[in-house]
Amino acid sequence: MTDNRRTGGQLLVECLIALGARHSFGVPGESYLAVLDALHDTVGRLDFTLCRQEGGASFMAAAYGKLTGRPGIAWVTRGPGATNASIGVHTAMQDSVPMILFVGQVGTGMKGREAFQELDYRAVFGTMAKWAVEIDDVDRIPEIVARAWKTALTGRPGPVVVALPEDMLTSHTAAVPLTGPGHYPEPCPPSQAVAQAREMLAGAKRPVILYGGCNWTDQGRAALQSFAEGSDIPVVTVFRYQDQFDNHSPVFCGEAGVGMVPHVRALLTGADVILAVNARFGENSTDGYTVLDVPQPAQQLIHVHGSDLELGKVYQPTLGIQAGPNAFATALAHAGPVRGAWGEWRSQARAAWETAFDLPALPSPVDMGRVTAHLREVLPEDAIITNGAGNFAIWSGRFLKYGPRMRLLGPQSGAMGYGIPAAIAARVAHPDRRVVCFAGDGDFQMTCQELATAAQAGAQPVILVLDNGTYGTIRAHQERNYPGRVSGTDMVNPDFAALARAYGFHGERVETTEDFAPAFARACASPTGAVLSLAISPEALTPRMTLSQMRAAGLKAQAGE
């Protein structure tokens, strides 16, 4: 007798389509063959991008969630597949972006025996994800998937891990798929709280707006900008979210991030009122929790967040408001601007941000100061920029100007290897937009195998490899703390251009600054994407301090001078 009911795998895939999933990323595994079979029939509705390593797949899902505001979907097999994918889960959590990782699991009859590749996913991911759950009843697939989707999106967005025992996917069920997503409007701020926040800002002498998060809408961003500009209040972004506010606005004054620049630190420490909207107070955005005193800042702090768990988590606010960023910004803008005598405070901060783009010539065959100046001129208004982690990321983070349509995908977690998968996910989501990835030579080699993914998916970005032959961030710390004692940071690299060509990309080595502009034009014209290997001297480790200067400073400090 033929069983015409759906398998659990088919039910799961149909529920995801109903919720709004359109793209997914993964590496195949025998533990979820039934899902792969179901995906065979969903091309054009829920596509599967075949990746080369689970870390790449989870990075793509995390980046997709950050870019689109919808949960990025990744599929990986049990055990090694799950542990490889954990880097994307950690990245999504620190970035506060929606993501769902589906992980194969041993059959329910084998659990607890340390069967082949068995893991306790609740234990493994319990502190890494917003929620980790295992399906133990095939009929509950719609319920659990709907909750996973909602959990990834609401409050503070983040990753959810769903374990899929093999027999749950192959069993048949009469359960009915979901017909659509639930709707969860952002919590709106109480009018009294908005009035109190406005009163605090109006009474300030040196107010600052600090914002963060990926779950902004166009309307929410426009509302925040309208209020800030109308009130002439300086605006600062948390680490790697500068794309959520128009950098060309006269009130945008920079990024509170790694190696916090003096004028941003002065803004935050010198403020008397800080309005923090949708910001998670992480180490990088607080300069090691030093710009505000823990737990009670000297500044009056208004903290607005969609999750009550973020309010008072590190800093006790003068006023804590549980509200979504877009709802709060809309209410704030609707009430009109506030006025105060802080115009000079704002204009000085803006001038300091603009001045930071003026760089001395760098001691390097390819001068990244001039490269980024060129990119500021030629990048399209809707370009998507990605980067992994390392000293090189300062160029995409601080020396480009993000207009209202540009996007930046960079990991708050400092995860190396994120940039290439993020660029591929961006090309999958927006095949008609220019996507440029900044990668260090060490960073590139973490996930360069995903160039094969890009080629197969027809989602090839332009990748700039800053090739200086060293793990730059760690080398900088070595020179400051153990000057002249280089250990474990020098690299012997392959021919990156040749490697790119082997993957079907256009590949070029750029030896001089003057060669960059025509090489970048050729890269952008290439229908197969491109990798440009840029000759960078390790001396040019930072925009304003050479490696030799770092070593000299380290020696001086070591001598107690």
MARPA-938935 format. One record per residue (C-alpha): residue number from 0; y, z, x. Coordinates in steps of 0.25 Angstrom, whole numbers, padded with zeros to 4 digits. Each point is the difference from the previous one (the first is absolute). Last residue first. Example, Ala and Ser with C-alpha at 12.3 -4.5 7.8 and 13.67 -1.06 7.14 Angstrom:
// MARPA-938935
> nuro/c2/c3/c1
> 1/-0004/0029/0055 $
> 0/-0014/0002/-0006 $
END
This chain:
// MARPA-938935
> nuro/c2/c3/c1
> 560/0221/0114/0243 $
> 559/-0013/0008/-0002 $
> 558/-0008/-0009/0010 $
> 557/-0009/-0005/-0012 $
> 556/0013/-0003/-0008 $
> 555/0005/-0009/0011 $
> 554/-0014/-0006/0002 $
> 553/0000/-0003/-0015 $
> 552/0014/-0006/0000 $
> 551/-0004/-0009/0012 $
> 550/-0013/-0005/-0008 $
> 549/0008/-0003/-0012 $
> 548/0011/-0007/0008 $
> 547/-0011/-0008/0006 $
> 546/-0006/-0004/-0013 $
> 545/0013/-0005/-0005 $
> 544/0009/0007/-0010 $
> 543/0009/-0007/-0011 $
> 542/-0009/-0009/-0008 $
> 541/-0013/0007/0004 $
> 540/-0012/-0004/0008 $
> 539/0008/-0011/0008 $
> 538/-0006/0004/0013 $
> 537/-0014/-0004/-0006 $
> 536/0005/-0014/0001 $
> 535/-0002/-0009/-0012 $
> 534/-0006/-0014/0000 $
> 533/-0001/-0003/-0015 $
> 532/-0013/-0005/-0005 $
> 531/0003/-0008/-0013 $
> 530/-0011/-0001/-0010 $
> 529/0001/-0010/-0011 $
> 528/-0004/-0004/-0014 $
> 527/-0009/-0012/-0004 $
> 526/0011/-0008/-0006 $
> 525/0009/0001/0012 $
> 524/0014/-0002/-0003 $
> 523/0003/0015/0002 $
> 522/-0006/0000/0013 $
> 521/0007/-0012/0005 $
> 520/0013/0006/-0004 $
> 519/-0004/0013/0007 $
> 518/-0003/-0008/0013 $
> 517/0014/-0007/-0001 $
> 516/0007/0014/-0001 $
> 515/-0009/0007/0010 $
> 514/0002/-0010/0012 $
> 513/0013/0006/0004 $
> 512/-0005/0014/0001 $
> 511/-0010/-0005/0010 $
> 510/-0015/0000/0002 $
> 509/-0005/-0003/-0015 $
> 508/-0015/-0002/0000 $
> 507/-0004/-0009/-0012 $
> 506/-0011/0000/-0010 $
> 505/-0001/-0008/-0013 $
> 504/-0012/0007/-0008 $
> 503/-0014/-0005/-0001 $
> 502/-0007/0013/0005 $
> 501/-0002/-0007/0014 $
> 500/0015/-0003/0000 $
> 499/0003/0014/-0002 $
> 498/-0009/0004/0012 $
> 497/0007/-0010/0008 $
> 496/0014/0005/-0003 $
> 495/-0005/0014/0002 $
> 494/-0005/-0003/0014 $
> 493/-0008/0013/0002 $
> 492/0007/0013/0005 $
> 491/-0003/0010/0011 $
> 490/0006/0013/-0005 $
> 489/0008/0012/0007 $
> 488/0000/0013/-0008 $
> 487/-0012/0008/0005 $
> 486/0007/0008/0011 $
> 485/0014/-0003/0006 $
> 484/0004/0012/0008 $
> 483/0014/-0004/0004 $
> 482/0007/0010/-0009 $
> 481/-0009/0009/-0007 $
> 480/0008/0005/-0012 $
> 479/0011/-0011/-0002 $
> 478/-0008/-0011/0007 $
> 477/-0013/0004/-0008 $
> 476/0008/0000/-0013 $
> 475/0005/-0014/0003 $
> 474/-0014/-0005/0004 $
> 473/-0005/0006/-0014 $
> 472/0010/-0008/-0008 $
> 471/-0002/-0013/0009 $
> 470/-0015/-0001/0000 $
> 469/0002/-0010/0011 $
> 468/-0001/-0015/0004 $
> 467/0013/-0004/-0005 $
> 466/-0004/-0010/-0010 $
> 465/0009/0001/-0013 $
> 464/-0009/-0008/-0009 $
> 463/0008/-0007/-0011 $
> 462/-0009/-0005/-0012 $
> 461/0004/-0010/-0010 $
> 460/-0009/0001/-0012 $
> 459/-0013/-0007/-0004 $
> 458/-0005/0002/-0014 $
> 457/-0009/-0012/-0002 $
> 456/-0012/0010/-0003 $
> 455/-0009/-0005/0011 $
> 454/0012/0000/0010 $
> 453/0005/0013/-0004 $
> 452/-0014/0007/0001 $
> 451/-0002/-0007/0013 $
> 450/0013/0006/0005 $
> 449/-0006/0013/-0004 $
> 448/-0007/0001/0013 $
> 447/0014/0003/0006 $
> 446/-0002/0014/-0006 $
> 445/0002/0011/0011 $
> 444/0003/-0011/0010 $
> 443/0014/-0003/-0006 $
> 442/0004/0015/0001 $
> 441/-0003/0000/0015 $
> 440/0008/-0013/0002 $
> 439/0011/0005/-0009 $
> 438/0001/-0006/-0013 $
> 437/0011/-0005/-0009 $
> 436/-0004/-0008/-0012 $
> 435/0008/-0010/-0007 $
> 434/-0003/-0005/-0014 $
> 433/0008/-0011/-0006 $
> 432/-0002/-0001/-0015 $
> 431/-0008/-0011/-0008 $
> 430/-0014/0007/0001 $
> 429/0006/0013/-0006 $
> 428/-0012/0010/-0003 $
> 427/-0010/-0007/0009 $
> 426/0011/-0002/0011 $
> 425/0004/0015/-0002 $
> 424/-0014/0004/0002 $
> 423/-0001/-0008/0013 $
> 422/0012/0006/0005 $
> 421/-0005/0014/-0003 $
> 420/-0013/-0003/0007 $
> 419/0008/-0004/0012 $
> 418/0010/0011/0000 $
> 417/-0010/0012/-0002 $
> 416/-0006/0000/0014 $
> 415/0005/0013/0005 $
> 414/0002/0010/-0010 $
> 413/0013/0008/0001 $
> 412/-0002/0007/-0013 $
> 411/0013/-0005/-0006 $
> 410/-0006/-0014/0001 $
> 409/0008/-0012/-0001 $
> 408/0002/-0011/-0011 $
> 407/0015/-0004/0000 $
> 406/0005/-0009/-0012 $
> 405/0012/-0009/-0001 $
> 404/0006/-0003/-0014 $
> 403/0011/0010/0000 $
> 402/0004/-0002/0014 $
> 401/-0007/0006/0012 $
> 400/0008/-0001/0013 $
> 399/-0009/-0001/0012 $
> 398/0002/0008/0013 $
> 397/-0004/0014/-0004 $
> 396/-0014/-0001/-0006 $
> 395/-0005/-0014/0005 $
> 394/0005/0003/0014 $
> 393/-0004/0015/0000 $
> 392/-0014/-0005/-0003 $
> 391/-0002/-0004/0015 $
> 390/-0001/0015/0004 $
> 389/-0013/0001/-0008 $
> 388/-0006/-0001/-0014 $
> 387/-0004/-0012/-0009 $
> 386/0011/-0009/-0005 $
> 385/0003/-0009/-0012 $
> 384/0012/-0008/-0004 $
> 383/0001/-0007/-0014 $
> 382/0010/-0011/-0001 $
> 381/0008/-0001/-0013 $
> 380/0014/-0003/0006 $
> 379/-0006/-0010/0009 $
> 378/0000/0003/0015 $
> 377/0009/-0008/0009 $
> 376/0012/0008/0003 $
> 375/-0006/0014/0001 $
> 374/-0011/-0007/0008 $
> 373/0009/-0004/0011 $
> 372/0006/0014/0001 $
> 371/-0014/0005/0001 $
> 370/-0004/-0010/0011 $
> 369/0013/0004/0008 $
> 368/-0003/0015/0000 $
> 367/-0015/-0004/0002 $
> 366/0004/-0006/0014 $
> 365/-0011/-0008/0005 $
> 364/-0002/-0001/0015 $
> 363/0004/0015/0000 $
> 362/0011/0009/0006 $
> 361/0008/0001/-0014 $
> 360/0014/-0005/-0001 $
> 359/0008/0011/-0007 $
> 358/-0001/0003/-0015 $
> 357/0010/-0001/-0011 $
> 356/-0009/0002/-0013 $
> 355/0003/0015/0001 $
> 354/0015/-0003/-0002 $
> 353/-0003/-0003/-0015 $
> 352/-0007/0014/-0002 $
> 351/0012/0007/0007 $
> 350/0010/-0008/-0009 $
> 349/-0008/0005/-0013 $
> 348/0000/0014/0005 $
> 347/0015/0000/0003 $
> 346/0003/-0007/-0014 $
> 345/-0008/0011/-0008 $
> 344/0007/0012/0006 $
> 343/0013/-0008/-0001 $
> 342/-0002/-0002/-0015 $
> 341/-0004/0015/-0002 $
> 340/0012/0004/-0008 $
> 339/-0007/0001/-0014 $
> 338/-0004/-0008/-0012 $
> 337/-0012/-0001/-0009 $
> 336/-0005/-0013/-0005 $
> 335/-0004/-0003/-0015 $
> 334/-0010/0007/-0009 $
> 333/-0008/-0012/-0002 $
> 332/-0002/-0001/0016 $
> 331/-0006/0014/0000 $
> 330/-0009/-0003/-0012 $
> 329/-0005/-0013/0006 $
> 328/-0002/0007/0013 $
> 327/-0008/0011/-0006 $
> 326/-0009/-0009/-0009 $
> 325/-0002/-0009/0013 $
> 324/-0004/0011/0009 $
> 323/-0009/0007/-0010 $
> 322/0003/0014/-0004 $
> 321/-0003/0014/0004 $
> 320/0013/0006/0004 $
> 319/0002/0011/0010 $
> 318/0014/0006/0002 $
> 317/0003/0009/0011 $
> 316/-0012/-0005/0007 $
> 315/-0011/0008/0007 $
> 314/-0005/-0008/0011 $
> 313/-0014/-0003/0004 $
> 312/-0008/-0001/-0013 $
> 311/0012/0004/-0009 $
> 310/-0001/-0012/-0008 $
> 309/-0011/-0009/0005 $
> 308/-0010/0006/-0010 $
> 307/0009/-0003/-0012 $
> 306/-0003/-0015/0002 $
> 305/0011/-0010/-0004 $
> 304/0010/0005/0010 $
> 303/0014/0004/0000 $
> 302/0005/0010/0011 $
> 301/0014/0005/-0001 $
> 300/0002/0008/0013 $
> 299/0012/0008/0003 $
> 298/0001/0000/0016 $
> 297/-0004/0013/0007 $
> 296/-0014/-0004/-0003 $
> 295/-0010/0011/-0005 $
> 294/-0015/-0002/0004 $
> 293/0002/-0004/0011 $
> 292/0014/-0004/0005 $
> 291/0004/-0015/-0001 $
> 290/0002/-0009/0011 $
> 289/-0011/0007/0008 $
> 288/-0013/-0004/-0008 $
> 287/-0005/-0008/0012 $
> 286/0012/-0010/-0001 $
> 285/0000/0001/-0016 $
> 284/-0004/-0014/-0003 $
> 283/-0011/0000/0011 $
> 282/-0006/0013/-0004 $
> 281/-0001/-0003/-0015 $
> 280/0009/0004/-0012 $
> 279/-0005/-0009/-0010 $
> 278/0011/-0007/-0006 $
> 277/0001/-0005/-0015 $
> 276/0015/0003/0000 $
> 275/0006/0010/0010 $
> 274/0014/0004/-0004 $
> 273/0006/0007/0012 $
> 272/0012/0009/-0001 $
> 271/0007/0007/0011 $
> 270/-0003/-0011/0010 $
> 269/0002/0002/0015 $
> 268/-0015/0002/0003 $
> 267/-0003/-0013/-0008 $
> 266/0011/-0009/0005 $
> 265/0000/0005/0014 $
> 264/-0015/-0003/0001 $
> 263/0003/-0014/-0006 $
> 262/0011/-0002/0011 $
> 261/-0008/0005/0011 $
> 260/-0012/-0010/-0002 $
> 259/-0013/0007/-0005 $
> 258/-0011/-0003/0010 $
> 257/-0010/-0003/-0011 $
> 256/0007/-0001/-0013 $
> 255/0012/0003/-0009 $
> 254/0005/-0014/-0001 $
> 253/0014/-0006/-0001 $
> 252/0014/0001/-0006 $
> 251/0000/-0008/-0013 $
> 250/0013/0003/-0008 $
> 249/0006/-0014/0004 $
> 248/-0011/-0007/-0006 $
> 247/-0006/-0011/0009 $
> 246/-0013/0009/0002 $
> 245/-0003/-0002/-0015 $
> 244/-0009/0012/-0003 $
> 243/-0015/0000/-0002 $
> 242/-0002/-0008/0013 $
> 241/0004/0013/0008 $
> 240/-0013/0006/-0003 $
> 239/-0006/0002/0014 $
> 238/0003/0014/0002 $
> 237/0009/0006/-0010 $
> 236/0013/-0008/-0004 $
> 235/0014/0005/0001 $
> 234/0011/-0002/-0010 $
> 233/0015/0003/0003 $
> 232/0008/0004/-0013 $
> 231/0011/-0009/-0004 $
> 230/-0001/0004/-0015 $
> 229/0000/-0014/-0006 $
> 228/-0009/-0004/0012 $
> 227/-0010/0011/-0002 $
> 226/0000/-0002/-0015 $
> 225/-0002/-0015/0000 $
> 224/-0010/0001/0012 $
> 223/-0009/0010/-0008 $
> 222/0001/-0009/-0013 $
> 221/-0003/-0012/0008 $
> 220/-0012/0006/0006 $
> 219/-0005/0005/-0014 $
> 218/0002/-0013/-0006 $
> 217/-0008/-0007/0011 $
> 216/-0011/0010/-0002 $
> 215/-0003/0011/0010 $
> 214/-0014/0005/0002 $
> 213/0000/-0002/0015 $
> 212/0005/0014/0005 $
> 211/0013/0005/0006 $
> 210/0014/0004/-0002 $
> 209/0011/0009/0007 $
> 208/0013/0000/-0006 $
> 207/0011/0008/0008 $
> 206/0012/0008/-0004 $
> 205/0011/0005/0010 $
> 204/0010/0008/-0008 $
> 203/-0008/0003/-0012 $
> 202/0005/0005/-0013 $
> 201/-0002/-0014/-0007 $
> 200/-0014/0000/0005 $
> 199/-0003/0014/-0005 $
> 198/0006/-0004/-0014 $
> 197/-0008/-0013/0000 $
> 196/-0013/0008/0002 $
> 195/0004/0010/-0011 $
> 194/0002/-0012/-0010 $
> 193/-0013/-0006/0004 $
> 192/-0007/0013/-0002 $
> 191/0007/0002/-0014 $
> 190/-0004/-0014/-0004 $
> 189/-0015/0003/0003 $
> 188/-0006/-0010/0010 $
> 187/-0009/-0010/-0006 $
> 186/-0015/0000/0004 $
> 185/-0004/-0014/0003 $
> 184/-0007/-0007/-0011 $
> 183/-0016/0000/0000 $
> 182/-0006/-0012/-0007 $
> 181/-0015/-0001/-0001 $
> 180/-0006/-0013/0006 $
> 179/-0007/-0010/-0009 $
> 178/-0012/-0003/-0008 $
> 177/-0010/0009/0008 $
> 176/-0014/-0004/0000 $
> 175/-0010/0004/-0011 $
> 174/-0012/0008/0004 $
> 173/-0013/-0006/-0004 $
> 172/-0006/0002/0014 $
> 171/-0009/-0006/0010 $
> 170/-0003/0007/0013 $
> 169/0002/-0008/0013 $
> 168/0014/0006/0003 $
> 167/-0004/0014/-0003 $
> 166/-0013/-0002/0007 $
> 165/0008/-0003/0013 $
> 164/0008/0013/0000 $
> 163/0015/-0004/-0001 $
> 162/0010/0010/0007 $
> 161/0014/-0001/-0005 $
> 160/0011/0003/0010 $
> 159/0014/0002/-0005 $
> 158/0013/-0003/0008 $
> 157/0014/0004/-0003 $
> 156/0012/0000/-0009 $
> 155/0008/0013/-0001 $
> 154/0000/0002/-0015 $
> 153/-0007/-0012/-0006 $
> 152/-0007/-0013/0006 $
> 151/-0012/0004/0007 $
> 150/-0004/0010/-0011 $
> 149/0002/-0010/-0011 $
> 148/-0009/-0010/0007 $
> 147/-0011/0011/0003 $
> 146/0001/0005/-0014 $
> 145/-0003/-0014/-0006 $
> 144/-0011/-0002/0010 $
> 143/-0006/0014/-0004 $
> 142/0000/-0003/-0015 $
> 141/-0004/-0014/0001 $
> 140/-0012/0003/0009 $
> 139/-0005/0012/-0009 $
> 138/-0012/-0008/-0006 $
> 137/-0006/-0002/0014 $
> 136/-0001/0015/0002 $
> 135/0001/0007/0014 $
> 134/0013/-0007/0005 $
> 133/0005/0007/0012 $
> 132/0014/0005/0002 $
> 131/0011/0002/0010 $
> 130/0014/0003/-0004 $
> 129/0014/0000/0007 $
> 128/-0007/-0004/0013 $
> 127/-0001/0006/0014 $
> 126/-0004/0014/-0004 $
> 125/-0012/-0003/-0008 $
> 124/-0003/-0013/0007 $
> 123/-0012/0005/0008 $
> 122/-0004/0011/-0009 $
> 121/0001/-0008/-0013 $
> 120/-0007/-0011/0007 $
> 119/-0012/0008/0004 $
> 118/-0007/-0011/0009 $
> 117/-0013/-0007/0000 $
> 116/-0001/-0012/0010 $
> 115/-0016/0000/-0002 $
> 114/-0003/0013/-0007 $
> 113/0005/0013/0004 $
> 112/-0009/0007/-0011 $
> 111/0011/0004/-0009 $
> 110/0000/-0012/-0009 $
> 109/-0012/-0009/0000 $
> 108/-0002/-0001/-0015 $
> 107/0014/-0002/-0003 $
> 106/-0001/-0013/0008 $
> 105/0008/0000/0014 $
> 104/0015/-0003/-0001 $
> 103/0009/-0012/0001 $
> 102/0015/0003/0001 $
> 101/0011/-0005/-0009 $
> 100/0013/0003/0007 $
> 99/0012/0000/-0010 $
> 98/0014/-0001/0004 $
> 97/0014/0005/-0004 $
> 96/0010/0003/0011 $
> 95/0006/0013/0004 $
> 94/0001/-0005/0015 $
> 93/-0007/0013/0005 $
> 92/-0011/-0002/-0010 $
> 91/-0001/-0015/0002 $
> 90/-0002/0001/0015 $
> 89/-0011/0011/-0002 $
> 88/-0007/-0009/-0009 $
> 87/0002/-0012/0009 $
> 86/-0006/0008/0012 $
> 85/-0012/0004/-0009 $
> 84/-0005/-0014/-0001 $
> 83/-0009/0001/0013 $
> 82/-0005/0013/-0005 $
> 81/-0004/-0007/-0013 $
> 80/-0006/-0012/0006 $
> 79/-0008/0009/0010 $
> 78/-0006/0008/-0012 $
> 77/0000/-0008/-0013 $
> 76/0005/-0014/-0002 $
> 75/0014/-0004/-0001 $
> 74/0009/-0006/-0012 $
> 73/0015/0001/0001 $
> 72/0010/-0001/-0012 $
> 71/0015/0002/0002 $
> 70/0006/0008/-0012 $
> 69/0012/-0007/-0006 $
> 68/0014/0003/0006 $
> 67/0000/-0015/0006 $
> 66/0003/0002/0014 $
> 65/-0005/0014/0003 $
> 64/-0012/-0002/-0008 $
> 63/-0003/-0013/0007 $
> 62/0002/0007/0014 $
> 61/-0010/0011/-0004 $
> 60/-0010/-0010/-0004 $
> 59/0002/-0009/0012 $
> 58/-0001/0013/0009 $
> 57/-0013/0003/-0007 $
> 56/-0006/-0014/0003 $
> 55/0004/0001/0014 $
> 54/-0006/0013/0002 $
> 53/-0013/-0006/-0007 $
> 52/-0001/-0010/0011 $
> 51/-0001/-0016/-0001 $
> 50/0007/-0001/-0014 $
> 49/-0005/-0009/-0012 $
> 48/0011/-0001/-0010 $
> 47/-0005/0002/-0014 $
> 46/0008/-0006/-0012 $
> 45/0001/0007/-0014 $
> 44/0004/-0011/-0010 $
> 43/0001/-0012/0008 $
> 42/-0015/0001/0004 $
> 41/-0006/0010/-0009 $
> 40/-0015/-0005/-0001 $
> 39/-0005/0003/0014 $
> 38/0007/0013/-0001 $
> 37/-0011/0005/-0009 $
> 36/-0010/-0003/0011 $
> 35/0008/0007/0010 $
> 34/0000/0012/-0009 $
> 33/-0015/0000/-0001 $
> 32/-0001/-0001/0015 $
> 31/0007/0013/0001 $
> 30/-0010/0008/0010 $
> 29/-0004/-0013/0007 $
> 28/0014/-0001/0006 $
> 27/0011/-0011/0001 $
> 26/0013/0003/0007 $
> 25/0012/0002/-0009 $
> 24/0013/-0004/-0007 $
> 23/0004/-0001/-0014 $
> 22/0010/-0009/-0008 $
> 21/0004/-0001/-0015 $
> 20/-0001/0015/-0005 $
> 19/0007/0001/-0013 $
> 18/-0007/0011/-0008 $
> 17/-0008/-0010/-0007 $
> 16/-0005/-0007/0013 $
> 15/-0004/0014/0005 $
> 14/-0008/0003/-0013 $
> 13/-0007/-0014/0001 $
> 12/-0004/0003/0015 $
> 11/-0006/0014/-0004 $
> 10/-0008/-0005/-0012 $
> 9/-0006/-0011/0009 $
> 8/-0004/0009/0011 $
> 7/-0006/0010/-0011 $
> 6/-0008/-0011/-0005 $
> 5/0004/-0006/-0013 $
> 4/-0010/0000/-0012 $
> 3/-0009/-0013/-0003 $
> 2/-0013/0007/0004 $
> 1/-0010/-0010/-0001 $
> 0/-0014/0004/-0006 $
END
